[in-house]
Amino acid sequence: LIAINISQFRMFDLVPFARNKLIDIIPDAILVLDRSMRIADYNPAMENLIDPGRTEIIGAKIEDVFPHRARLIGELIIQEDAHREVSKEVNGETFYYDLHVTALTDYSGQETGKLIVIKDVTRHIQAEEKIRDANELLKAEIEEKEKLIADLDAFSHTVAHDLKNMLGVIVSASGLVKSGITDGMDKADILEINDMITESATKTMHITRELLTLASVRQQEIRTTGVNMQRLVSDSLTRLKS
């Protein structure tokens, strides 16, 4: 009998021993079901996914061992080859698994059970989520910068228009002062024109200072304050009075 086992059944072949050792140390959870969908075998990694309070596992129906997954199990075991991603929450933390069900057959091709392999893909899913979040953040930053560029473009046109107006007032008022002196203009009128020049020059300096403030917005904290709109309207009406 020993000779027959050695020669015919390879009793001392190392392959079965190595295979069993590999199944024990592999990080993927492995579950073997017979044709009645009862658990025939499982590896240590599967123990982490089974309710710790359950003692009788071998011979138990898979629906009894995983009652909260009964519907999913029913969908998968009727298929010859099935694949699904599932999740499990433990102490407020979500773990993700890649579940693969494969039919086991004998030499005649008859199905004898199922092999279920569950791979922990939590790190992979979390890495994908981080990449997705980073992409969303980058997309938001790009949209913000595009909006900022559009705002700066509109602002530059506004500033150029305002500076042109202020400088135009200064040039025109200077010409009036010169011609007024030559033509003997009243002193009060000359002083009024001079005030106009001073106001326009002051506003030009304000605009320049605001441009410098805008340039430093990204480098330092800016304290915002309310704007006196009544004063702005009053100043505008004064400039347009003539």
C-alpha positions in Angstrom: 0.0 0.0 0.0 2.8 2.4 0.8 4.5 1.6 -2.5 1.3 2.2 -4.4 0.7 5.5 -2.6 4.3 6.6 -3.4 4.4 5.6 -7.0 0.8 6.1 -8.1 -0.6 8.8 -5.7 2.7 10.6 -5.0 2.2 10.5 -1.3 5.4 12.5 -0.5 4.9 15.0 -3.3 5.7 18.5 -1.9 3.2 20.3 -4.2 0.1 19.6 -2.0 2.0 20.7 1.1 3.3 23.9 -0.6 -0.1 24.6 -1.9 -1.7 24.3 1.5 1.0 26.5 3.0 0.4 29.1 0.3 -3.3 29.1 1.0 -2.7 29.6 4.7 -0.3 32.6 4.3 -2.0 34.3 1.3 -3.5 37.7 2.3 -6.6 37.1 0.2 -9.6 35.5 2.0 -10.5 32.1 0.4 -13.7 30.2 1.0 -14.5 26.8 -0.6 -18.1 25.6 -0.9 -19.4 22.2 -1.8 -22.3 21.6 -4.2 -24.8 22.2 -1.4 -23.3 25.6 -0.8 -21.9 24.6 2.5 -18.5 25.7 3.7 -16.0 23.0 3.0 -12.8 24.9 3.8 -11.4 28.4 4.4 -8.1 30.0 5.1 -7.0 32.2 8.1 -7.5 35.4 6.1 -11.2 34.5 5.9 -11.5 34.3 9.7 -11.1 38.1 9.8 -14.3 38.5 7.7 -16.4 36.0 9.7 -18.3 37.0 12.8 -15.9 36.4 15.7 -18.7 34.9 17.8 -19.4 32.1 15.4 -17.6 28.8 16.2 -19.1 26.2 13.8 -18.1 27.2 10.3 -17.2 24.0 8.4 -20.4 22.4 7.1 -22.5 25.5 7.7 -24.4 27.1 4.9 -22.8 30.2 3.6 -26.0 32.2 4.1 -26.0 31.4 7.8 -22.4 32.5 8.2 -23.0 35.8 6.3 -26.7 36.5 6.9 -26.4 40.2 6.0 -25.0 39.2 2.6 -27.7 36.6 1.8 -29.1 38.5 -1.2 -25.7 39.1 -2.7 -24.7 35.5 -2.2 -27.9 34.3 -3.9 -27.0 36.4 -6.9 -23.4 35.3 -7.2 -23.6 31.5 -6.6 -26.0 30.9 -9.5 -23.4 32.2 -11.8 -20.5 30.2 -13.1 -18.0 33.0 -12.8 -18.9 36.3 -11.0 -17.1 39.4 -9.8 -18.3 42.1 -7.5 -17.0 44.9 -5.3 -18.4 45.0 -1.8 -17.7 47.2 1.3 -17.8 46.7 5.0 -17.9 49.2 7.8 -15.9 48.5 11.0 -15.8 51.0 13.9 -16.8 53.8 11.6 -14.1 53.0 8.9 -15.1 51.6 5.6 -13.2 48.7 4.0 -13.5 47.7 0.3 -13.2 44.2 -1.1 -13.0 42.7 -4.6 -15.1 39.5 -4.5 -14.6 36.8 -7.1 -16.7 33.6 -7.4 -15.5 30.7 -9.5 -17.1 27.3 -10.2 -15.2 24.2 -9.1 -15.6 21.1 -11.4 -14.5 17.5 -11.3 -12.7 15.6 -14.1 -16.0 15.1 -15.9 -16.8 18.8 -15.9 -19.6 18.5 -13.4 -19.8 21.4 -10.9 -18.7 20.3 -7.4 -18.8 23.6 -5.6 -17.6 27.2 -5.6 -14.3 29.0 -4.8 -14.8 32.4 -3.4 -11.7 34.8 -3.2 -12.0 38.1 -1.4 -9.2 40.6 -1.9 -8.9 43.7 0.3 -8.7 46.7 -2.1 -9.2 49.4 0.5 -5.9 51.1 -0.1 -6.4 51.1 -3.8 -9.9 52.6 -3.5 -8.7 55.2 -1.0 -5.8 56.1 -3.4 -8.3 56.5 -6.2 -10.5 58.7 -4.0 -7.5 60.9 -3.1 -6.6 61.2 -6.8 -10.2 62.0 -7.6 -10.3 64.6 -4.8 -7.0 66.1 -6.0 -8.3 66.3 -9.5 -11.5 68.0 -8.3 -9.4 70.5 -6.3 -7.1 71.1 -9.3 -10.2 71.6 -11.5 -11.6 74.1 -9.0 -8.3 76.0 -8.8 -8.1 76.1 -12.6 -11.6 77.5 -12.8 -10.8 80.0 -10.1 -7.7 81.2 -11.9 -9.6 81.4 -15.2 -12.2 83.5 -13.5 -9.4 85.6 -11.9 -7.8 86.2 -15.3 -11.2 87.3 -16.7 -11.7 89.6 -13.7 -8.2 91.1 -14.1 -8.8 91.6 -17.8 -12.0 93.5 -17.1 -10.4 95.3 -14.2 -7.4 96.4 -16.4 -9.9 97.9 -18.9 -11.7 99.7 -16.2 -8.4 101.0 -14.6 -7.1 102.1 -18.0 -10.4 104.0 -18.7 -10.3 105.7 -15.3 -6.7 106.7 -15.5 -7.3 108.0 -19.0 -10.2 110.1 -17.7 -8.2 111.5 -14.8 -5.2 112.4 -16.9 -7.5 113.9 -19.5 -9.0 116.1 -16.8 -5.6 117.2 -15.7 -4.4 118.0 -19.2 -7.7 119.9 -20.1 -7.7 121.8 -16.8 -4.0 122.7 -17.2 -4.9 124.2 -20.6 -7.7 126.1 -19.1 -5.5 127.6 -16.4 -2.9 128.6 -19.0 -5.5 130.2 -21.3 -7.3 131.8 -18.3 -4.2 133.5 -17.1 -3.6 134.8 -20.7 -7.2 136.0 -21.1 -7.4 137.4 -17.6 -9.7 134.8 -16.1 -11.2 135.5 -12.7 -9.0 134.2 -9.8 -11.9 132.1 -8.3 -12.3 130.3 -11.6 -8.6 129.5 -11.8 -8.7 128.2 -8.2 -11.7 126.0 -9.0 -9.8 124.6 -12.0 -6.8 124.0 -9.9 -8.9 122.1 -7.4 -10.1 120.0 -10.2 -6.5 119.2 -11.2 -5.6 118.3 -7.6 -8.6 116.0 -7.2 -7.9 114.2 -10.5 -4.2 113.8 -9.6 -5.2 112.5 -6.2 -7.6 110.0 -7.7 -4.8 108.9 -10.1 -2.5 108.2 -7.1 -5.3 106.3 -5.4 -5.8 104.1 -8.4 -2.1 103.4 -8.6 -2.0 102.5 -4.9 -5.0 100.2 -5.4 -3.2 98.5 -8.2 -0.2 97.9 -5.9 -2.6 96.5 -3.3 -4.1 94.1 -5.8 -0.7 92.9 -6.7 0.0 92.0 -3.1 -3.3 90.1 -2.4 -1.7 86.7 -3.0 1.4 87.5 -0.8 -0.2 89.0 2.3 -3.4 89.2 4.2 -5.7 92.0 3.1 -8.1 93.7 5.5 -11.4 94.5 3.7 -13.6 97.4 4.6 -17.0 98.8 3.5 -17.2 101.4 0.7 -19.1 104.7 1.2 -21.2 104.6 -2.0 -22.9 107.9 -1.2 -19.5 109.6 -1.3 -18.6 108.0 -4.6 -21.8 109.1 -6.2 -21.4 112.6 -4.9 -17.8 112.8 -6.2 -18.9 111.6 -9.6 -21.7 114.2 -9.8 -19.2 116.9 -8.8 -16.9 115.9 -11.7 -19.8 115.9 -14.1 -21.3 119.2 -12.9 -19.6 121.3 -15.6 
